[in-house]
Amino acid sequence: MASSSASNAVTLVPPGQQQPDIDAELAAFMTEVHAIQKASEKMTPGEQIERLHRPGAKYFNLNPFEVLGLDHKASSDDVHKAYRRMSVQVHPDKNPGNDLAQSAFEIVKAAHERLEDEERMSFCQRICAAAEDSVEKRVAKDKKKLRKEGKEEDVPEDDPEKKGLAVKVMISRMFAEFEQRKRQLEERDQQERKRVKEEQAEKEFMEALAKREQRMWEKSRQKRVNGWRSWSGSGGGKSKIPNKVKEERRADGTGYNTYNDEQGKEYMKDWR
């Protein structure tokens, strides 16, 4: 039953990312599910606590309607009434000596809180309705196959109790896959936030380093200015070429520019 339902489940988790232990734990729950068909309102406090802690019940408890013993088509008033009844039944004060009472009370409280919100309740109802529709389609497919083979169109789900169990299986699987997908998205979100924080830290560090270098540059600026002034004041940077001394002209007309005289350029004398 469980494996047949599993093959037709609406997959919320991307292929290759499913956890293999889901099938094993759901199978363990399905071996016990037949023992909890008794109406929830007829159970004793001890039976309620035991129901919420059966093998594989962590997947069963993902469906808040099942935790409160309700059909997914229940109204908000039905939810509040069921919560008031069950919260009293499993309350630790009403079950002294039962170590599981506190855990059961928290499970019931969490289910009620999930259904208190209108949008979350609607989401849970959509999951349950999708599971119901999936079972209906699978049954129709199985009947069609039998019809093609020329066999009687008898399937286990013709029994209302077995059909209800098949829906319960599908609902548990869908909630399990939803929770798994939610964890994956949360982990991815955490990794993204970590990456952003690391990039921000690196950016802030580099900005702080640049500011520190700027402060150091400004701090040494006055020293550089003072050093330049001192060097400039001591004659640094001035030309070392001596001023040219003009020759005096002698009475014979020579000596004004000996170089020109030697080069035979006496005519340049008058240029001076």
C-alpha positions as CSV (number, residue, x, y, z in Angstrom):
1,M,0.0,0.0,0.0
2,A,2.7,2.5,1.0
3,S,4.9,1.7,-2.0
4,S,2.0,2.0,-4.4
5,S,1.0,5.4,-3.0
6,A,4.5,6.6,-3.0
7,S,5.0,6.0,-6.7
8,N,2.0,8.3,-7.4
9,A,2.9,11.1,-4.9
10,V,3.1,14.7,-5.9
11,T,6.9,15.2,-5.6
12,L,7.8,18.5,-3.8
13,V,11.5,17.6,-3.6
14,P,13.7,17.8,-6.7
15,P,14.8,14.5,-8.1
16,G,18.0,13.1,-6.6
17,Q,17.5,15.2,-3.4
18,Q,15.0,12.9,-1.6
19,Q,16.1,11.4,1.6
20,P,16.0,7.5,1.4
21,D,15.0,7.2,5.1
22,I,11.6,8.7,4.3
23,D,10.3,5.5,2.7
24,A,11.6,3.3,5.5
25,E,10.1,5.5,8.3
26,L,6.8,5.9,6.5
27,A,6.7,2.1,6.0
28,A,7.2,1.7,9.7
29,F,4.4,4.1,10.4
30,M,2.1,2.4,7.9
31,T,2.6,-0.9,9.7
32,E,1.0,0.7,12.8
33,V,-1.5,3.0,11.1
34,H,-4.3,0.3,11.2
35,A,-4.2,0.4,15.0
36,I,-5.1,4.1,15.2
37,Q,-8.4,4.0,13.2
38,K,-10.4,4.4,16.4
39,A,-12.2,7.7,16.6
40,S,-10.0,10.3,18.4
41,E,-12.7,11.6,20.6
42,K,-13.3,8.1,22.0
43,M,-9.7,7.6,23.0
44,T,-8.5,7.8,26.6
45,P,-5.7,10.2,27.5
46,G,-3.2,7.3,27.6
47,E,-4.3,6.2,24.1
48,Q,-4.0,9.7,22.8
49,I,-0.5,10.1,24.1
50,E,0.4,6.6,22.7
51,R,-1.1,7.5,19.3
52,L,1.1,10.6,19.0
53,H,4.3,8.6,19.7
54,R,3.9,5.4,17.6
55,P,6.7,4.4,15.2
56,G,6.9,6.7,12.3
57,A,4.5,9.1,13.9
58,K,6.8,12.1,13.2
59,Y,5.4,12.0,9.7
60,F,1.9,11.4,10.8
61,N,2.1,14.4,13.2
62,L,3.1,16.7,10.3
63,N,-0.6,16.7,9.4
64,P,-2.3,18.9,12.0
65,F,-5.7,17.6,11.2
66,E,-4.7,14.1,12.0
67,V,-3.1,15.2,15.2
68,L,-6.3,16.7,16.3
69,G,-8.3,13.7,15.1
70,L,-10.1,15.8,12.4
71,D,-10.9,15.5,8.7
72,H,-9.1,18.1,6.5
73,K,-12.5,19.6,5.6
74,A,-13.1,20.5,9.3
75,S,-14.0,24.1,10.1
76,S,-12.1,26.6,12.4
77,D,-14.7,25.9,15.1
78,D,-14.0,22.2,14.8
79,V,-10.3,22.8,15.2
80,H,-10.8,24.9,18.4
81,K,-13.1,22.4,19.9
82,A,-10.7,19.5,19.2
83,Y,-7.8,21.4,20.6
84,R,-9.6,22.2,23.8
85,R,-10.6,18.6,24.3
86,M,-7.2,17.1,23.4
87,S,-5.1,19.7,25.3
88,V,-6.9,18.7,28.5
89,Q,-6.6,15.0,27.7
90,V,-2.8,14.9,27.2
91,H,-1.9,17.7,29.6
92,P,1.0,16.7,31.9
93,D,-1.0,17.6,35.0
94,K,-3.7,15.2,33.9
95,N,-1.2,12.4,33.3
96,P,1.3,12.3,36.2
97,G,4.0,9.7,35.8
98,N,3.7,9.6,31.9
99,D,6.9,11.0,30.6
100,L,5.5,11.4,27.1
101,A,2.6,13.6,28.2
102,Q,4.6,16.9,27.8
103,S,5.7,16.0,24.3
104,A,2.2,15.0,23.3
105,F,0.9,18.3,24.7
106,E,3.5,20.2,22.6
107,I,2.5,18.3,19.5
108,V,-1.2,19.1,20.0
109,K,-0.4,22.8,20.7
110,A,1.8,23.0,17.5
111,A,-1.0,21.5,15.4
112,H,-3.5,24.0,16.7
113,E,-1.1,27.0,16.2
114,R,-0.6,25.8,12.6
115,L,-4.4,25.8,11.9
116,E,-5.1,29.0,13.8
117,D,-3.7,31.0,10.9
118,E,-6.2,31.1,8.0
119,E,-3.6,30.9,5.3
120,R,-1.7,28.1,6.8
121,M,-4.9,26.1,7.4
122,S,-5.8,26.7,3.8
123,F,-2.4,25.4,2.7
124,C,-2.8,22.2,4.8
125,Q,-6.2,21.7,3.3
126,R,-4.8,22.0,-0.2
127,I,-2.1,19.4,0.6
128,C,-4.8,17.0,1.9
129,A,-7.1,17.6,-1.1
130,A,-4.2,17.0,-3.5
131,A,-3.4,13.7,-1.8
132,E,-7.0,12.7,-2.0
133,D,-7.1,13.6,-5.7
134,S,-3.9,11.7,-6.3
135,V,-5.4,8.5,-4.8
136,E,-8.5,8.9,-6.9
137,K,-6.4,9.2,-10.1
138,R,-4.3,6.2,-9.1
139,V,-7.4,4.1,-8.5
140,A,-8.9,5.1,-11.8
141,K,-5.6,4.2,-13.5
142,D,-5.5,0.8,-11.8
143,K,-9.1,0.1,-12.8
144,K,-8.4,1.1,-16.4
145,K,-5.4,-1.3,-16.5
146,L,-7.5,-4.2,-15.2
147,R,-10.2,-3.4,-17.8
148,K,-7.7,-3.5,-20.6
149,E,-6.5,-6.9,-19.3
150,G,-10.0,-8.2,-19.3
151,K,-10.1,-8.6,-15.6
152,E,-12.5,-7.5,-12.9
153,E,-12.1,-3.9,-11.9
154,D,-11.7,-4.7,-8.2
155,V,-9.0,-2.8,-6.3
156,P,-8.3,-2.6,-2.6
157,E,-9.5,1.0,-2.5
158,D,-13.1,-0.2,-3.2
159,D,-13.2,-0.7,0.5
160,P,-13.8,2.7,2.0
161,E,-11.6,2.0,5.0
162,K,-8.7,0.9,2.8
163,K,-9.3,3.9,0.6
164,G,-9.2,6.2,3.6
165,L,-5.9,4.5,4.7
166,A,-4.5,5.1,1.2
167,V,-5.3,8.8,1.4
168,K,-3.8,8.9,4.9
169,V,-0.6,7.4,3.5
170,M,-0.5,10.0,0.6
171,I,-1.1,12.9,2.9
172,S,1.7,11.8,5.2
173,R,4.1,11.5,2.3
174,M,3.2,14.9,0.9
175,F,3.6,16.6,4.3
176,A,6.9,14.8,4.7
177,E,8.2,15.9,1.3
178,F,7.0,19.5,2.0
179,E,9.0,19.5,5.3
180,Q,12.0,18.1,3.5
181,R,11.8,20.8,0.8
182,K,11.4,23.5,3.4
183,R,14.5,22.4,5.2
184,Q,16.5,22.4,1.9
185,L,15.3,25.9,1.2
186,E,16.2,27.1,4.7
187,E,19.7,25.6,4.4
188,R,20.2,27.2,1.1
189,D,19.0,30.5,2.5
190,Q,21.4,30.2,5.4
191,Q,24.2,29.5,3.1
192,E,23.3,32.6,1.0
193,R,23.1,34.8,4.1
194,K,26.5,33.5,5.2
195,R,28.0,34.3,1.8
196,V,26.5,37.8,1.8
197,K,27.8,38.4,5.3
198,E,31.3,37.2,4.3
199,E,31.3,39.5,1.3
200,Q,30.1,42.4,3.4
201,A,32.8,41.7,6.0
202,E,35.5,41.7,3.3
203,K,34.1,44.9,1.8
204,E,34.1,46.7,5.2
205,F,37.6,45.5,5.9
206,M,38.9,46.8,2.6
207,E,37.2,50.1,3.1
208,A,38.6,50.4,6.6
209,L,42.1,49.6,5.3
210,A,41.7,52.2,2.6
211,K,40.7,54.8,5.2
212,R,43.6,53.9,7.4
213,E,46.0,54.3,4.5
214,Q,44.5,57.7,3.7
215,R,44.9,58.8,7.3
216,M,48.5,57.7,7.3
217,W,49.1,59.6,4.0
218,E,47.5,62.7,5.4
219,K,49.5,62.3,8.7
220,S,52.8,62.2,6.8
221,R,51.9,65.0,4.4
222,Q,53.1,67.8,6.8
223,K,56.4,66.0,7.2
224,R,56.8,65.9,3.4
225,V,55.9,69.6,3.1
226,N,58.3,70.6,5.8
227,G,61.1,68.5,4.2
228,W,60.5,70.2,0.9
229,R,60.5,73.7,2.4
230,S,63.8,72.9,4.2
231,W,65.4,71.7,1.1
232,S,64.1,74.6,-1.0
233,G,65.3,77.1,1.7
234,S,68.8,75.7,1.7
235,G,69.2,76.4,-2.0
236,G,68.0,73.1,-3.3
237,G,66.7,73.0,-6.8
238,K,68.4,76.4,-7.9
239,S,70.5,76.5,-11.1
240,K,74.3,76.1,-10.5
241,I,75.2,77.8,-13.9
242,P,77.3,81.0,-13.2
243,N,76.3,84.3,-14.7
244,K,78.0,85.1,-17.9
245,V,80.6,88.0,-17.6
246,K,80.6,90.4,-20.5
247,E,84.1,91.2,-21.8
248,E,85.2,94.8,-22.0
249,R,86.2,96.4,-25.3
250,R,89.8,97.4,-25.6
251,A,91.0,100.6,-27.2
252,D,92.2,98.7,-30.3
253,G,88.7,97.3,-30.7
254,T,89.6,93.8,-29.7
255,G,88.6,91.9,-26.6
256,Y,84.8,92.4,-26.9
257,N,84.4,88.9,-28.1
258,T,87.7,87.1,-28.4
259,Y,86.0,83.9,-29.7
260,N,84.5,85.8,-32.7
261,D,87.8,87.4,-33.4
262,E,89.5,84.0,-33.4
263,Q,86.8,82.6,-35.7
264,G,87.3,85.4,-38.2
265,K,84.0,86.9,-37.4
266,E,85.1,90.4,-36.6
267,Y,81.9,91.7,-38.2
268,M,79.9,90.4,-35.3
269,K,81.6,92.9,-33.0
270,D,79.0,95.5,-34.0
271,W,76.2,93.2,-33.0
272,R,76.9,93.7,-29.3
